[in-house]
């Protein structure tokens, strides 16, 4: 069954965290999705799902498929994305937003360089997972896409490749105020500006100047 409008190409979705990924996956249906697991895929499915931190592995393992496929991702305003990740993740939710932004720096080795979910455990795995959910920039992946969908306009943008898809929302963050900027202060805005500078530049989000 073909759900998307991309003709004569495989469709690869580079899935990020905290950008309506669960809602989109639920709407497409797992029966139509092949999830890359660092090893295999089923390219007979309508959509190949690759988590964004696996991008380099996938490209190296399936270079011809990568080059010949149509690739898309979903991005979100960095000010909102960091708050959503901070409030969601068990590692960060009992810390202040400023503390998370200061301390959740890119780990070494980088998450894109190895299968950290299999290789790590305990607090080190928690740190990597929290980084991916909170302060991991979006521009590295976006620069390699055929289409970048904006979370803020997802119900319209998604129709460019899934014209008949009705996006089913699963709001997992309804226990806190949706006015994400209310969680920021001058320090967290400046830290977000620094961490996501390339996102602001490449994705045309407006940076708040304090």
Secondary structure, DSSP 8 states (H G I E B T S, - for coil): ---S---SS-EEEEE-SSSSHHHHHHHH-GGGEEE--SS---TTSSEEEEEGGGHHHHHHHSHHHHHHSEEEEEE--HHHHHHHHHHH-TTTTTS-HHHHHHH----SS-GGGS-HHHH--HHHHHHHHHHHHHT--SHHHHTT-SEEEEGGGHHHHGGGT-TT-------S-TTS-S-GGGG--HHHHHHHHHHTHHHHHHH-------
